[in-house]
Amino acid sequence: MDIVVRAGQDQLPLTASIRVAILSVNLNIPRFEILTVDSEIEKLGNRRRFQTWLLNAFSAIALFLA
């Protein structure tokens, strides 16, 4: 499950408040992470960047073999 919270520039104090609020509802919630949208987008970009690099490497090998 994802929870999205819009925050201003200073996100660090807000993350502590969110963590306390979630744990106050149920203490049996498994460990969870609080991430920014920017970090999630960067993760997606890293995967795409690796796939592109891999495709380029196989293309270069195919060109060399041809």
Backbone torsions as a table, in degrees:
resi	resn	phi	psi	omega
1	MET	NA	142.8	178.2
2	ASP	-117.1	142.5	173.0
3	ILE	-123.1	127.9	-178.1
4	VAL	-110.4	130.5	179.8
5	VAL	-127.6	128.3	176.5
6	ARG	-85.9	128.0	-177.6
7	ALA	-130.9	163.2	176.3
8	GLY	-82.0	-151.9	-177.5
9	GLN	-70.0	-43.6	-175.3
10	ASP	-89.5	99.0	-173.6
11	GLN	-96.7	-17.2	-174.9
12	LEU	-61.6	-48.4	178.3
13	PRO	-64.8	-30.3	-179.3
14	LEU	-69.5	-35.7	-179.3
15	THR	-64.2	-38.8	177.9
16	ALA	-64.3	-41.2	178.7
17	SER	-64.6	-40.5	178.9
18	ILE	-64.6	-43.7	179.5
19	ARG	-60.0	-45.1	179.7
20	VAL	-64.2	-41.5	-179.0
21	ALA	-64.8	-42.0	-179.5
22	ILE	-67.6	-43.8	-179.6
23	LEU	-71.1	-23.1	177.6
24	SER	-72.0	-23.8	177.8
25	VAL	-75.8	-44.1	-177.7
26	ASN	-153.8	119.6	-179.1
27	LEU	-79.1	-12.9	-177.7
28	ASN	-89.0	10.3	178.4
29	ILE	-69.8	131.9	178.4
30	PRO	-64.5	167.4	-179.3
31	ARG	-54.7	138.7	-179.6
32	PHE	-137.8	160.1	-179.8
33	GLU	-111.1	149.8	170.9
34	ILE	-114.5	115.7	-175.9
35	LEU	-123.1	159.0	175.2
36	THR	-91.3	158.8	177.4
37	VAL	-64.3	-36.2	179.1
38	ASP	-59.7	-41.3	179.8
39	SER	-68.6	-35.5	177.3
40	GLU	-66.4	-42.3	178.1
41	ILE	-64.5	-37.7	178.7
42	GLU	-64.6	-39.2	177.1
43	LYS	-61.3	-43.7	178.6
44	LEU	-63.1	-39.6	179.1
45	GLY	-66.8	-36.5	179.0
46	ASN	-63.6	-41.0	179.0
47	ARG	-64.8	-44.4	-179.9
48	ARG	-64.7	-38.9	179.5
49	ARG	-62.8	-40.8	178.5
50	PHE	-65.7	-43.0	179.4
51	GLN	-61.5	-40.1	178.6
52	THR	-65.8	-42.1	178.7
53	TRP	-62.2	-43.4	-179.2
54	LEU	-64.1	-42.6	177.9
55	LEU	-62.2	-42.2	177.9
56	ASN	-63.3	-39.4	-179.5
57	ALA	-65.5	-45.5	178.8
58	PHE	-66.4	-34.5	177.5
59	SER	-65.1	-41.3	178.5
60	ALA	-64.6	-40.0	178.5
61	ILE	-65.0	-42.9	178.9
62	ALA	-63.4	-40.0	178.1
63	LEU	-65.3	-39.4	178.3
64	PHE	-65.3	-41.6	-179.2
65	LEU	-71.1	-28.2	-179.6
66	ALA	-74.6	NA	NA
